[in-house]
């Protein structure tokens, strides 16, 4: 069986999303805190200096996180 590309990244995203939903469902973290965490993560990648040679990857990661924020995937919104 061949492992599809970026299986680790996809698994990590699914796990993190489930954790954020559970934290919100159990009223451990409110939606604004979860969105703040996501914004911080996006900002870290947006502000990356690209010295590691992965500037395109960092831009893509920031873009994906911002799409998740806009889509509400990690918080259950009515």
Buried (B, 14 or more C-beta within 10 A) or exposed (E): EEEEEEEEEEEEBEEBBEEBBEBBEEEEBEBEBBBEBBBEBBEEBBEBEEEEEEEEEBBEBBEBBBEBBEEEBBBEEE
